[in-house]
Structures are given as C-alpha cells and as structure tokens.
C-alpha cells in the first residue's frame, strides 16, 4: 500500500508540474508571449504600437484557443541574447521569436523545441551598386551580423571552409545593425533571408538600392520554444501548429470555419472539435482550434498576410508550402 501511495504521489506531482503553465495562463487570464521588436513580417509594432507578424499571429491563435480571446496577449520584446533566459526564468509563457532550432539548443537549455513553423536560410544583402553577384565577391567585406545568433557562428564556419576573409561587425541589437548597414558602415549584412527581405522593405531608405543575394549558407528551421517538464503546455503549442497546417490542407479558413464545422467529413469534425473529444485531453475546450482559426485563419492565411504576396515582403511559399504542393508543411493527423 505504501508503494502504491508513493507512486500516486509522484504521478500527481508530475501531472501538476506538467500542467503548470496552462494553469498559470488560465488563472492570469493573459498569455505572455516572447517576440522580437524588430523583425518585419514576424513581430514588430506598427505605428500605433500594436504587434503584427507571423509570430504574433501564433500568439493570438494560442490565446484564442486557450483563453477564448486573441487579444488576451502581453507581448515581451526580447533580444537574441535574452530570449532563452526569459523563457527559462518564467518571464514569458512561450517563445515565438523566429528562433532557429539546433542540436545544442535542444539539449543544453532545458527547453523544448516545438514544430518548425518557418523554413529559412541565412542570406546576405548588399547594395546594388556594389556589383556583387555571389558570395565570392564578398572577400574582404565588412559584414554586419547579430550577436548571439546562429548566423554569427555559420558566418565564421562558411568563411573558413570557402576561403572568404570577411570581417564581422557584431551588434547586440537588430535595429542598431539595420541602422549601421543602411547607413553605409558595412559592405554586407547577414541574417535569415526572410528577415533581410523585411529589413529592405521596411527599414531601407530606398529599397530599390539593395539586393538580397540568391545564395543561402545554412538551414534555419524556425519555431517556438517551451520549458522542459511541462508536457501539456508543450503539446498545446505543438498541436496548435499542426492544426493550422491541417486546416489549410482541409480548406478550413477564417471566413468559412463556422460553415465547415457543419461538415460531415470526420477529419474536419475532429479538427474543429465537433467530434472526437480531443481538446479536453489537453485541458482545453474541444472547439479550441475553431477559436484559433477564427482569430487568425489557417497557416497559409497567416503566411500570405504577414510575409507572402499580400505583405510588403512578398516571399514565395517555397519550402513553407503544404506538402500537397511540394513544400514541407505536413501536419500529424488529428485522430
């Protein structure tokens, strides 16, 4: 009997630890979401101070699914240096800050990497009048790069492997890096290719003067981070993404979600909580994905609105297209 009691106590303690963030968010009534303050298309405040972007829409979808209101989010702007410590310390509930997932980040930070929500690669931007057509033309160039990022490491690795002697100029703030590059102090700037496109579109004095080179030198799988030991919360973050991707595949949109909830298709019924009793297994309302989709639409809608053809960045879907259209976005089934 003593062994059974001890086992029951351990199970109860583990369950309590796993549900900690979800309970905290519900009791607080607000989701605290870690984002960037300066990545156009991903997370940046507009002229009224309202955050917009792909990462921001994930925060809004999460708040809608968990709290029933996409507006119940407090955004915490983080730098590359303090983003992971903010999550580790509990300052934020989840990190959505276009952060690259890597082996070391996965096993040394005490954090869990969620599913990839944007496939990117490290690129370079130069002035058109520099006449640079490829990376070999950057030998001897001064390169603006952000501190505490994978870009800083990859830049050194690639330069040594390809005999390119570039001179890094390292910045702890992205906005300062942009000002320096567009002010002419660096010959080239390196970052995720999507971020470079956003910087040119929104921060350059004359976007037509700049060229994002076609070559990328790394894989940059971007996605959310949560704390280890909180499996329920991490599962919610995971299944939110899969739900947004599955919705696109099934044709469920922000505009038609109520009508699609009347569908007789089992896959649609389970996704939208009409059948299957799936949401309750996460401690949520069974129709949590309906609420999320009403707030932001499916993954394709989020992409197009923030970084795709309906945005200033006008990025192609590429690897971020649905697997049915040659991309890598593939959802684990809701069943």
Beta strands, then each sheet from edge to edge (+ up, - down):
strand 1: 31-35
strand 2: 44-45
strand 3: 51-52
strand 4: 73-77
strand 5: 94-100
strand 6: 111-120
strand 7: 122-127
strand 8: 142-146
strand 9: 167-171
strand 10: 188-192
strand 11: 210-212
strand 12: 220-227
sheet 1: 4+ 1+ 5+ 12- 6+
sheet 2: 2+ 3-
sheet 3: 9+ 8+ 10+ 7- 11+
end
